[in-house]
Amino acid sequence: MTSAVPRDVTTQPVVLDALELTADPALRERFTESAHGILSDLVRGGAALGWVDPPTPDEVTELVDHVLSAVRTGDAALRVACLDGRIVGLGYWVRYARPTHRPHADLEKIAVDAGAQGLGVGRALTAALVEDARQAGIEVLTLDARGDNANALHLYRSLGFTEYGRLPDFVAVGERRYDKVFCMLDFRRKG
């Protein structure tokens, strides 16, 4: 039996785009299940992904359907990372909806299975999404991160993002408060 996910045994992630993901219905179905598992486990472990409690399977299915719909209209990019034939990460950007903001997009969830962290998966996903944005003609790619997410902030800086603002104690997780850090990558700047 052949797998729909590349079977290269490697420590380098294989990064698929949305077209590769949706070309195989079995892979698409496995992706939604894997995305739910990855996102739920990370949120359960305290990750800063926008949920306080782990998302339900229906919430993740709705999110994936929304992003794939935007991909079909050219308003988003979705990337999936695989290691040794297993889906271990995902990320996406979505173009802003406001007419005056349409040249720009927001990099949203970059999520890597805890067991695959430190293997370059997040870097591979983010770099692929940055290149997708550049190819799509995005002028400014933005993102926000929780202030205590030092690894993610370091990754974004290493890929050329700069911090443009911070809201102190804005993110509420129970009684804890964290800064919300805003970063941007301006493709209009040459050099």
URPEKA-V818691 format. One record per backbone hydrogen bond with DSSP energy under -0.5 kcal/mol. CO is the residue of the C=O (numbers start at 0). NH is the residue of the N-H. E is the energy in kcal/mol with one decimal. If there is no record, write none. Layout:
<<CO NH E> <CO NH E>>
//
This chain:
<<5 84 -0.6> <7 9 -1.0> <7 83 -0.8> <12 14 -0.6> <13 15 -0.6> <13 81 -2.6> <15 79 -2.3> <16 20 -2.2> <17 21 -2.7> <18 22 -1.2> <20 23 -0.7> <22 24 -0.6> <23 27 -2.5> <24 28 -2.4> <25 29 -2.5> <26 30 -2.7> <27 31 -1.9> <28 32 -1.9> <29 33 -3.1> <30 34 -3.6> <31 35 -2.3> <32 36 -2.2> <33 37 -3.0> <34 38 -2.9> <35 39 -2.7> <36 40 -2.4> <37 41 -2.4> <38 42 -2.6> <39 43 -2.6> <40 44 -1.6> <41 46 -2.8> <42 45 -1.9> <46 48 -1.3> <55 59 -2.0> <56 60 -2.5> <57 61 -2.5> <58 62 -2.2> <59 63 -2.9> <60 64 -2.7> <61 65 -2.3> <62 66 -2.5> <63 67 -2.9> <64 68 -2.1> <65 69 -2.0> <66 70 -2.4> <67 71 -2.0> <68 72 -0.9> <69 74 -2.8> <69 75 -0.6> <70 73 -1.6> <74 94 -3.5> <76 92 -1.9> <77 17 -0.9> <78 90 -1.9> <79 15 -3.2> <80 87 -2.9> <80 88 -1.3> <81 13 -2.8> <82 85 -2.0> <85 82 -2.4> <87 112 -3.2> <88 80 -2.3> <89 110 -3.0> <90 78 -2.7> <91 107 -2.9> <92 76 -1.9> <93 105 -2.7> <97 100 -1.7> <97 101 -0.6> <98 101 -0.8> <100 95 -0.5> <100 103 -2.3> <102 138 -3.1> <103 95 -2.3> <104 141 -2.7> <105 93 -2.0> <105 107 -0.6> <108 91 -0.7> <108 110 -0.6> <110 89 -2.3> <112 115 -2.1> <112 116 -0.6> <113 116 -0.9> <115 118 -1.3> <115 120 -0.5> <119 123 -2.4> <120 124 -2.7> <121 125 -2.6> <122 126 -2.9> <123 127 -2.1> <124 128 -2.3> <125 129 -2.6> <126 130 -2.3> <127 131 -2.3> <128 132 -2.3> <129 133 -2.4> <130 134 -2.7> <131 135 -1.9> <132 137 -2.4> <133 136 -1.3> <138 186 -2.5> <138 187 -0.8> <139 104 -1.9> <139 141 -0.6> <140 184 -2.3> <141 106 -3.8> <142 182 -2.8> <144 180 -3.2> <145 148 -2.4> <147 149 -1.8> <148 152 -2.4> <149 153 -2.5> <150 154 -2.3> <151 155 -2.8> <152 156 -2.3> <153 157 -2.4> <154 158 -1.2> <155 158 -0.6> <155 160 -2.4> <156 159 -1.8> <161 183 -2.3> <164 181 -2.8> <165 167 -0.7> <166 169 -1.2> <166 179 -2.1> <169 171 -0.5> <170 172 -0.6> <170 177 -1.9> <172 175 -2.0> <175 172 -2.4> <177 169 -0.8> <177 170 -2.6> <178 146 -3.3> <178 180 -0.6> <179 166 -2.5> <180 144 -2.3> <181 163 -2.7> <181 164 -1.1> <182 142 -2.0> <183 161 -2.7> <184 140 -2.5> <184 186 -0.8> <185 188 -0.9>>
//
